[in-house]
């Protein structure tokens, strides 16, 4: 315990004022709790508790690294092998994610932990904390997270809060939906309440069972689990009864005005010709709608609110429409379907929702939401807004994304160019990075146009410390380097796939007399230059062979394995000349549109990016036969990639999709240049 106390004492001096102040009491409570991780049978109980606590948190206290995080991490590291075993398992995923991410993002924290021998954080030693290390920790800790979910819902009572996540099954979940789902789960857990997953399936023309299944799959991927799953279609009979009740009370009326004219009248604050017709006439038209007759399909039911209100959403919104399209759940039982504006307040109130969380784009509809509940004489529900995630060069409209699917511009809703959860994961984004990013946005109401770079930077910090390293050479123009003193008989060495992370496994590397280099590397060397062949040693380039156009066609050299890597300018990746190399297709992707932010008047079709996918043929080391779909690797000196199509046979290449690393990219439209 002595070294833990010494560590904390010096950290507190260094971090004076950091993540304390109003949060000092909470930090102190964690400092007092941390020793539970070192007490026999209580250890796993402590792990379970903190694992649950961290389900939707990046840090233990507030929105930044604090003494609380470092104290608990120090005590976990002190446990040694027992914790290391649990950290590699899936038993406490949130705890392991938090531990790994802090060590990855704040390397100086790892530097001061109790260690075993010169290895990884583990058993106790007498190592203390240097002033320089503490300063490094402090410097990194000052990188602020942009937001926090640590806000209070209005009127929330512990144990009584009920939130809901109501996706429409008309497409796959995108990153904006992910934020809404995580936010709803966070507040349900914060107040020890309930979360309802409700499918808002009120438009049979757009909805499919495929989308229901994909949403459930994505929620499981995100770790979002509702207490119950419901469907708005479960309430169709009650909703129809309520609609008829409002008609009889004079709070709603039937209207057969053409849609374009109705929109124009609402804009100009003009009442419909049907607004003041009798209840009997309205009910007659309603029955035509219910029957799906020729006349009924031309009608709708509208609320009778206030056609002169400055808030356009209160100008007699539509409650019901006639639609003969079969419903994906209830078939052809109904010919009329409620709008979201009518069904959502009703079902929220009936299901016991206390707080309806929705993105701020719906803010103007809040008055309408409350008015609907008032007219229905139902329990009031608190509406609480949060900012929508908007990204540069990105479409989040499901209607627009559907256009790309329908027109064959993408492979489907899980295309890695799509902002859907499945799309960005297929492109190499980890769930840990997605959660960290969303949590960093917090529950702020401020509207921001987000850059993708921050998200991919977080992702890089997570994958770089653990992803295996492999080697690839671009096929076009690749050049053979003939080593005069190279091995006459090829031999193989087994080396680590990641020099600093043994858990990444091992790989076999073959050494041959002739080796392949990228053309780009071959054109940079000079005769007589000493270069370093990575994972082998140094070599001299003795001769450069060129064709009549001056293109490099071959190199001759000799190994100089006793040479120092410190004296060479070029560190080159290479592959042995062998039939065991694996054919690869390296895929680079670009944004689907070329305009940073679309305005309401913009047509997205006018700003389509002509080239959004570029494929490059390459060959990779023989170990890449074992890559699994979804496995993330780093190709030395080329970047990070995710395996999209694994090795099946030599005639079919392994497909690797490039993962952005957060560095500044070319503007959209320049991918092929």
C-alpha positions in Angstrom: 0.0 0.0 0.0 2.9 2.4 0.6 3.7 3.0 -3.0 0.0 3.6 -3.7 -0.1 6.3 -1.0 3.1 7.8 -2.3 1.7 7.9 -5.9 -1.6 9.6 -4.8 0.2 12.1 -2.6 2.4 13.3 -5.4 -0.5 13.2 -7.9 -2.7 15.3 -5.7 0.1 17.9 -5.4 0.5 17.9 -9.2 -3.2 17.8 -10.0 -4.1 20.5 -7.5 -7.6 21.7 -8.5 -8.0 19.2 -11.3 -11.5 17.5 -11.3 -12.0 18.6 -7.7 -13.8 21.7 -6.6 -17.6 20.9 -6.6 -16.8 17.3 -7.4 -14.3 16.9 -4.6 -16.7 14.9 -2.4 -17.3 12.4 -5.2 -13.6 12.1 -5.9 -12.9 11.5 -2.2 -15.6 8.8 -2.1 -13.9 6.9 -4.9 -10.5 7.2 -3.3 -12.0 5.7 -0.1 -13.7 2.9 -2.1 -10.6 1.9 -4.3 -9.0 -0.4 -1.7 -12.0 -2.8 -2.2 -10.2 -4.0 -5.3 -7.5 -5.6 -3.1 -9.6 -7.4 -0.6 -10.0 -11.1 -1.4 -13.6 -12.1 -2.2 -14.7 -8.5 -2.4 -12.6 -7.9 -5.5 -15.0 -9.2 -8.0 -17.9 -7.5 -6.3 -16.1 -4.2 -6.7 -15.4 -5.1 -10.3 -19.1 -5.8 -10.9 -20.2 -2.5 -9.2 -17.7 -0.3 -11.2 -18.5 -2.1 -14.4 -22.2 -1.2 -14.1 -21.3 2.3 -13.0 -19.1 2.8 -16.2 -21.8 1.6 -18.6 -22.2 5.1 -20.1 -19.3 7.0 -18.6 -15.8 7.8 -19.9 -14.5 8.8 -16.4 -15.5 8.0 -12.9 -16.1 11.6 -11.9 -17.2 14.4 -14.2 -15.9 14.7 -17.8 -12.2 14.5 -17.3 -9.4 12.4 -15.9 -9.2 12.7 -12.1 -7.5 11.3 -9.0 -10.5 9.0 -8.8 -9.6 7.3 -12.1 -5.9 7.0 -11.3 -6.6 5.7 -7.8 -8.8 2.9 -8.9 -6.5 2.0 -11.8 -3.6 1.9 -9.5 -5.4 -0.6 -7.2 -6.5 -2.7 -10.1 -2.9 -2.9 -11.4 -1.7 -3.8 -8.0 -3.9 -6.9 -8.0 -1.7 -8.3 -10.8 -2.5 -11.5 -12.6 -6.0 -11.8 -11.4 -7.0 -8.5 -12.8 -5.0 -9.0 -16.0 -7.0 -12.3 -16.6 -10.3 -10.5 -16.1 -9.3 -7.6 -18.2 -8.8 -9.9 -21.2 -12.1 -11.6 -20.7 -15.6 -10.3 -21.5 -16.8 -10.6 -17.9 -16.5 -6.9 -17.1 -16.5 -5.1 -20.5 -17.1 -1.6 -19.3 -14.5 -1.7 -16.6 -11.9 -3.2 -19.1 -12.8 -0.6 -21.7 -12.4 2.3 -19.2 -9.0 0.9 -17.9 -7.6 0.2 -21.4 -8.8 3.5 -22.9 -7.2 5.6 -20.1 -3.9 3.8 -20.4 -4.0 4.2 -24.2 -4.9 7.9 -24.1 -2.8 8.9 -21.1 0.5 6.8 -21.4 2.0 8.7 -18.5 -0.6 7.1 -16.2 0.8 3.6 -17.1 4.3 4.9 -16.5 3.6 5.4 -12.8 1.6 2.3 -12.0 2.9 -0.5 -9.9 4.8 -2.9 -12.2 6.2 -6.3 -12.4 9.9 -6.4 -13.3 9.9 -4.0 -16.3 6.8 -5.4 -17.8 3.1 -4.4 -17.7 1.1 -3.0 -14.8 0.8 -5.8 -12.3 2.2 -6.6 -8.9 3.6 -4.1 -6.4 7.1 -2.7 -6.5 8.8 0.2 -4.8 8.6 2.4 -7.9 7.3 5.9 -7.2 6.1 8.7 -9.3 8.6 11.1 -11.0 7.8 14.8 -11.2 8.2 14.6 -15.0 5.7 11.8 -15.3 3.2 13.6 -13.2 3.6 16.6 -15.4 2.9 14.5 -18.5 -0.2 13.2 -16.9 -1.4 16.7 -16.0 -0.7 18.0 -19.5 -2.7 15.1 -21.1 -5.5 15.5 -18.6 -6.1 19.1 -19.6 -7.5 17.9 -23.0 -11.1 18.5 -22.2 -14.0 16.4 -23.1 -16.6 18.6 -24.9 -19.7 17.6 -23.1 -21.3 15.7 -20.3 -24.5 13.8 -19.5 -24.2 15.0 -15.9 -27.4 17.1 -16.1 -30.6 16.7 -14.3 -33.9 16.0 -16.0 -36.8 18.3 -14.9 -39.1 16.8 -12.4 -37.1 13.5 -12.3 -37.6 11.3 -9.2 -35.3 8.4 -8.4 -36.9 5.1 -9.3 -39.7 6.7 -11.2 -38.1 7.9 -14.5 -39.1 6.2 -17.7 -37.5 7.0 -21.0 -38.1 5.6 -24.5 -36.1 5.2 -27.7 -38.6 5.1 -30.6 -36.9 4.3 -33.9 -39.0 4.0 -37.1 -38.1 0.7 -38.8 -37.6 2.5 -42.2 -33.8 2.1 -42.3 -30.8 1.2 -40.3 -29.7 3.1 -37.2 -27.1 5.8 -37.9 -24.7 7.6 -35.5 -27.3 10.1 -34.6 -29.7 7.4 -33.5 -26.8 5.8 -31.5 -26.5 9.0 -29.5 -30.3 9.1 -28.8 -30.3 5.4 -27.7 -27.3 5.8 -25.4 -28.7 9.1 -23.9 -32.1 7.5 -23.1 -30.4 4.5 -21.5 -28.1 6.7 -19.5 -30.9 8.7 -17.9 -33.0 5.6 -17.2 -30.0 4.0 -15.4 -29.0 7.3 -13.7 -32.4 7.5 -12.0 -32.8 3.7 -11.6 -35.8 3.8 -13.9 -36.9 2.1 -17.1 -36.1 2.3 -20.8 -38.7 1.3 -23.4 -37.5 0.4 -26.9 -40.5 1.2 -29.1 -40.8 0.7 -32.8 -42.7 3.7 -34.3 -44.2 1.6 -37.1 -46.9 3.9 -38.4 -45.9 4.1 -42.1 -46.3 0.8 -43.9 -44.9 2.3 -47.2 -41.4 2.6 -45.7 -41.1 -0.1 -43.0 -39.8 -3.6 -43.1 -39.0 -6.5 -40.8 -35.4 -6.3 -42.1 -35.1 -2.9 -40.4 -36.6 -4.1 -37.2 -34.0 -6.9 -37.0 -31.1 -4.6 -38.0 -32.1 -2.0 -35.3 -32.3 -4.8 -32.6 -28.9 -6.0 -33.8 -27.4 -2.5 -33.6 -28.8 -1.8 -30.1 -27.2 -5.0 -28.9 -23.9 -4.0 -30.5 -24.2 -0.6 -28.6 -25.0 -2.3 -25.4 -28.4 -0.7 -25.2 -31.0 -3.0 -23.6 -34.5 -1.9 -22.9 -36.7 -3.2 -20.1 -39.4 -3.9 -22.7 -39.8 -3.8 -26.5 -43.1 -2.4 -27.8 -44.6 -1.3 -31.1 -46.8 1.6 -31.9 -48.9 -0.9 -33.9 -49.8 -2.6 -30.7 -51.9 0.5 -30.0 -53.7 0.8 -33.3 -57.2 0.0 -32.0 -56.8 2.4 -29.1 -55.4 5.1 -31.3 -58.4 4.8 -33.7 -60.8 5.0 -30.8 -59.0 8.2 -29.6 -59.2 9.7 -33.0 -62.9 9.1 -33.3 -63.4 10.5 -29.8 -61.6 13.8 -30.8 -63.8 14.0 -33.9 -66.9 13.7 -31.8 -65.6 16.4 -29.3 -64.9 18.8 -32.2 -61.2 18.7 -31.6 -60.5 17.0 -35.0 -62.0 17.0 -38.5 -61.8 15.2 -41.8 -60.3 17.0 -44.7 -60.1 16.0 -48.4 -58.1 19.1 -49.5 -55.2 18.2 -51.9 -51.9 17.9 -50.1 -50.2 20.8 -52.0 -53.1 23.1 -51.3 -53.2 22.1 -47.7 -49.5 22.9 -47.3 -50.1 26.3 -48.9 -53.0 27.1 -46.7 -51.1 26.2 -43.6 -48.3 28.5 -44.7 -50.7 31.3 -45.3 -52.7 30.7 -42.1 -55.9 30.0 -44.1 -58.6 27.6 -42.8 -59.6 24.6 -44.8 -63.1 24.5 -46.4 -63.6 21.4 -44.2 -62.7 22.9 -40.9 -66.2 23.8 -39.8 -68.2 21.0 -41.2 -70.4 19.0 -38.9 -69.3 16.2 -36.7 -71.6 13.8 -38.7 -69.8 14.8 -41.9 -66.4 14.3 -40.3 -67.4 10.8 -39.0 -68.8 9.8 -42.4 -65.5 10.7 -44.1 -63.6 9.0 -41.3 -65.5 5.7 -42.0 -64.6 6.1 -45.7 -61.0 6.3 -44.6 -61.3 3.3 -42.4 -62.8 1.3 -45.3 -60.0 2.5 -47.6 -62.6 3.5 -50.2 -61.8 5.5 -53.3 -63.1 8.6 -51.5 -61.4 7.6 -48.2 -57.9 7.5 -49.7 -58.3 11.2 -50.6 -59.0 12.2 -47.0 -57.0 12.8 -43.8 -57.9 13.7 -40.2 -56.6 17.0 -38.9 -56.4 18.5 -35.4 -58.5 21.6 -34.9 -55.9 23.8 -33.2 -55.0 27.3 -34.2 -54.5 28.2 -37.9 -53.2 31.7 -37.0 -50.5 30.6 -34.5 -47.0 31.8 -35.2 -45.8 28.2 -34.5 -46.7 26.5 -37.8 -46.8 23.1 -36.1 -50.1 24.2 -34.3 -51.8 25.0 -37.6 -54.1 22.0 -37.7 -51.5 19.2 -38.0 -52.5 15.9 -39.7 -53.5 13.1 -37.3 -54.4 10.2 -39.6 -53.9 9.3 -43.3 -55.4 6.5 -45.4 -52.9 4.0 -46.8 -53.9 0.7 -48.4 -50.3 -0.6 -48.3 -50.0 -3.8 -46.2 -48.3 -3.3 -42.8 -45.2 -5.4 -42.1 -46.7 -6.6 -38.7 -50.4 -6.5 -39.1 -50.9 -7.0 -42.8 -54.0 -5.5 -44.4 -56.0 -5.3 -41.2 -56.0 -1.5 -41.3 -56.3 1.1 -44.1 -55.7 4.1 -41.9 -52.5 4.9 -39.9 -51.7 7.6 -37.3 -49.0 10.2 -37.9 -46.0 10.4 -35.5 -47.3 13.7 -34.1 -50.6 11.9 -33.1 -49.3 8.5 -32.0 -46.2 9.4 -30.1 -47.7 11.6 -27.3 -50.5 9.1 -26.8 -48.3 6.0 -26.5 -45.7 7.9 -24.4 -48.4 8.8 -21.9 -50.1 5.4 -21.9 -46.8 3.5 -21.5 -45.8 5.6 -18.5 -43.0 7.5 -20.1 -42.0 10.4 -17.8 -39.4 12.1 -20.1 -39.5 12.1 -23.9 -36.0 12.8 -25.0 -35.6 13.9 -28.6 -33.2 15.9 -30.7 -33.5 19.7 -30.8 -34.7 19.6 -34.4 -38.1 18.8 -33.0 -38.1 21.8 -30.5 -40.8 23.7 -32.5 -43.1 20.7 -32.1 -42.9 20.6 -28.3 -46.0 22.9 -28.0 -47.8 20.7 -30.4 -46.9 17.6 -28.4 -48.3 19.2 -25.2 -51.4 20.4 -26.9 -52.1 16.8 -28.3 -51.9 15.4 -24.8 -54.1 18.2 -23.4 -56.8 17.5 -26.1 -56.6 13.8 -25.4 -56.9 14.5 -21.6 -53.9 12.3 -20.9 -51.0 12.5 -18.4 -48.4 15.1 -19.3 -44.9 13.9 -20.3 -41.8 16.1 -20.0 -40.2 16.8 -23.4 -36.4 17.3 -23.1 -34.3 18.4 -26.1 -30.7 17.5 -26.9 -28.5 18.4 -29.8 -28.5 16.3 -32.9 -25.2 15.0 -34.2 -24.5 16.6 -37.5 -21.3 15.8 -39.5 -19.6 17.5 -42.4 -20.1 15.9 -45.8 -22.6 13.6 -44.3 -26.3 12.7 -45.0 -28.3 11.4 -42.0 -31.7 11.6 -43.7 -33.0 8.0 -44.2 -34.9 9.1 -47.3 -31.6 10.3 -48.9 -29.7 7.3 -47.7 -32.4 5.1 -49.2 -31.8 6.8 -52.5 -28.2 5.6 -52.6 -29.3 2.1 -51.8 -32.1 2.1 -54.4 -29.8 3.5 -57.1 -27.0 1.1 -56.5 -24.5 3.8 -55.4 -23.7 1.7 -52.3 -23.7 -2.0 -51.4 -26.5 -1.6 -48.9 -27.4 0.0 -45.5 -24.2 -1.4 -44.0 -22.0 0.1 -46.7 -18.8 1.5 -45.0 -19.4 4.9 -46.6 -22.7 5.2 -44.8 -23.0 6.9 -41.3 -25.1 3.9 -40.1 -23.9 2.0 -37.0 -23.2 -1.0 -39.2 -21.5 1.1 -41.9 -19.0 2.9 -39.6 -18.2 -0.3 -37.7 -17.6 -2.1 -41.0 -15.2 0.8 -41.8 -13.2 0.1 -38.7 -14.7 2.2 -36.0 -14.7 0.4 -32.6 -17.7 0.4 -30.3 -15.5 1.8 -27.6 -14.6 4.8 -29.8 -18.2 5.4 -30.8 -19.3 5.4 -27.1 -16.4 7.6 -26.1 -17.2 10.1 -28.8 -20.9 10.2 -28.1 -20.3 10.5 -24.4 -17.9 13.4 -25.1 -20.8 15.2 -26.8 -22.9 14.8 -23.7 -26.4 16.1 -23.4 -25.7 19.6 -24.6 -28.4 21.5 -26.6 -25.9 23.4 -28.7 -26.0 22.6 -32.4 -22.6 21.8 -33.9 -21.4 20.6 -37.3 -18.9 17.9 -36.2 -15.8 16.9 -38.0 -15.1 13.2 -38.4 -11.5 13.7 -37.5 -12.1 13.7 -33.7 -14.0 10.4 -33.9 -11.3 8.7 -35.9 -8.6 10.1 -33.6 -10.3 8.5 -30.6 -10.5 5.3 -32.6 -6.8 5.4 -33.4 -5.9 5.8 -29.7 -7.8 2.6 -29.0 -6.7 0.4 -31.8 -3.0 1.4 -32.2 -1.8 -0.1 -28.9 -3.3 -3.5 -29.6 -3.8 -4.1 -33.4 -1.4 -6.6 -35.1 1.2 -5.4 -37.6 1.5 -6.9 -41.1 3.2 -6.0 -44.4 1.9 -5.3 -47.9 3.5 -4.3 -51.1 1.6 -2.5 -53.9 1.4 -4.9 -56.9 1.7 -2.3 -59.7 5.4 -1.8 -60.5 6.7 -3.7 -57.4 10.5 -4.1 -57.6 12.7 -7.0 -56.7 15.8 -6.3 -54.6 18.4 -9.1 -55.2 20.7 -9.5 -52.1 24.0 -10.9 -53.2 24.7 -12.3 -49.7 21.2 -13.1 -48.9 20.2 -16.6 -47.7 20.6 -19.3 -50.4 18.1 -21.3 -48.6 15.0 -19.4 -47.3 14.4 -19.6 -43.6 11.6 -18.5 -41.2 11.4 -16.7 -37.9 8.5 -16.4 -35.6 8.0 -12.8 -34.3 5.4 -10.9 -32.5 2.5 -9.4 -34.5 2.8 -6.3 -32.3 6.1 -5.7 -30.6 4.6 -4.0 -27.5 1.4 -6.2 -27.2 2.1 -9.9 -26.9 -1.7 -10.7 -26.8 -1.8 -9.8 -30.5 -0.1 -13.2 -31.2 2.8 -14.2 -33.4 3.5 -14.4 -37.1 6.0 -16.3 -39.3 8.3 -14.2 -41.4 10.2 -15.7 -44.3 13.7 -14.4 -45.3 14.8 -14.9 -48.9 17.6 -13.9 -51.2 15.3 -11.8 -53.3 12.6 -9.5 -51.7 9.8 -7.3 -53.0 9.8 -3.5 -52.4 7.1 -0.9 -53.2 7.9 1.0 -56.4 7.6 4.2 -54.4 10.4 3.0 -52.1 12.5 1.7 -54.9 12.5 5.1 -56.6 13.7 6.9 -53.5 16.9 4.9 -52.9 20.3 5.8 -54.3 23.2 3.6 -55.4 25.6 3.1 -52.5 22.9 4.1 -49.9 22.5 2.1 -46.7 18.9 1.4 -45.9 17.1 -0.5 -43.1 14.9 -3.5 -44.0 12.4 -3.6 -41.2 12.4 -6.6 -39.0 15.7 -7.8 -40.6 18.5 -5.3 -40.6 20.5 -3.0 -42.9 21.5 -3.4 -46.5 23.5 -1.4 -49.1 21.9 -0.6 -52.5 24.7 -1.4 -55.0 22.9 -1.1 -58.3 19.6 0.4 -59.7 18.3 -1.1 -62.9 16.0 1.0 -65.1 14.1 0.6 -68.4 14.4 2.9 -71.4 11.9 5.4 -69.8 14.0 5.6 -66.6 11.6 3.6 -64.5 13.2 1.4 -61.8 12.8 -2.3 -62.7 15.2 -3.9 -60.3 17.7 -3.4 -57.5 20.8 -5.2 -56.4 22.3 -5.0 -53.0 24.0 -6.7 -50.1 23.0 -7.3 -46.5 24.8 -5.3 -43.8 23.2 -6.8 -40.7 25.8 -5.4 -38.3 24.8 -1.9 -39.5 23.0 0.5 -37.2 19.4 1.5 -37.9 20.3 4.9 -36.4 22.4 5.9 -39.4 19.9 5.1 -42.1 17.4 7.6 -43.6 15.1 5.0 -45.2 13.3 2.3 -43.2 11.7 0.0 -45.8 9.0 -2.6 -45.6 9.5 -5.7 -47.8 8.1 -9.1 -48.6 10.0 -12.3 -49.5 9.8 -13.6 -53.1 7.6 -16.6 -52.4 4.5 -18.2 -53.8 2.9 -17.9 -50.3 2.1 -14.2 -50.6 -1.6 -13.3 -50.2 -3.4 -11.3 -52.9 -5.0 -8.1 -51.4 -7.4 -5.4 -52.5 -6.8 -2.2 -50.5 -9.9 -0.1 -50.5 -9.9 3.7 -49.9 -13.2 5.5 -49.3 -14.5 9.0 -49.6 -17.5 11.0 -48.6 -20.7 10.5 -50.6 -21.2 14.3 -51.2 -18.8 17.1 -51.8 -20.5 19.9 -49.9 -19.6 20.4 -46.3 -23.0 21.4 -45.1 -26.2 21.0 -47.1 -28.7 23.9 -46.8 -32.5 23.3 -46.9 -32.6 24.6 -50.5 -29.8 22.3 -51.7 -30.5 19.2 -53.7 -28.0 16.5 -52.5 -28.0 14.9 -56.0 -26.3 18.0 -57.3 -23.3 17.6 -55.0 -22.7 13.8 -55.3 -19.1 12.8 -55.1 -18.2 11.1 -58.5 -15.6 8.8 -57.0 -16.1 7.4 -53.5 -14.3 4.1 -53.6 -10.8 3.3 -55.0 -9.3 -0.1 -55.0 -5.5 -0.9 -55.2 -4.1 -4.4 -55.8 -1.3 -5.5 -53.4 0.3 -8.6 -52.0 0.6 -9.3 -48.3 2.6 -11.6 -46.0 1.4 -15.2 -45.8 0.1 -14.7 -42.3 -2.8 -12.7 -43.7 -4.5 -16.0 -44.7 -5.6 -16.2 -41.1 -7.3 -12.8 -40.9 -10.9 -12.9 -39.8 -13.7 -10.6 -41.1 -13.8 -7.5 -38.9 -10.2 -7.9 -37.7 -8.3 -4.6 -37.5 -4.6 -4.5 -38.4 -1.9 -2.0 -39.3 -0.1 -2.4 -42.5 3.4 -1.1 -41.7 4.0 2.4 -43.2 0.6 2.3 -44.9 -2.0 2.8 -42.2 -4.8 0.9 -40.4 -7.2 -1.5 -42.2 -10.1 -3.7 -41.3 -10.6 -7.1 -43.0 -13.8 -6.9 -45.0 -13.4 -10.2 -47.0 -11.1 -12.8 -45.5 -8.9 -15.3 -47.4 -10.9 -18.0 -49.1 -8.7 -19.1 -52.0 -5.7 -17.7 -53.9 -7.8 -16.5 -56.8 -9.8 -14.3 -54.6 -8.0 -11.4 -52.9 -8.4 -10.5 -49.2 -10.3 -7.1 -49.1 -8.9 -4.6 -46.6 -10.7 -1.3 -46.0 -8.6 1.7 -45.0 -9.5 3.1 -41.5 -9.1 6.9 -41.2 -6.7 7.9 -38.4 -7.9 11.4 -37.7 -5.3 13.2 -39.8 -6.4 15.9 -42.3 -7.7 14.3 -45.4 -8.0 15.6 -48.9 -11.3 17.4 -49.6 -14.0 15.1 -51.0 -13.7 14.5 -54.8 -9.9 14.1 -54.8 -9.7 10.4 -53.8 -8.4 9.2 -57.2 -5.9 12.0 -57.7 
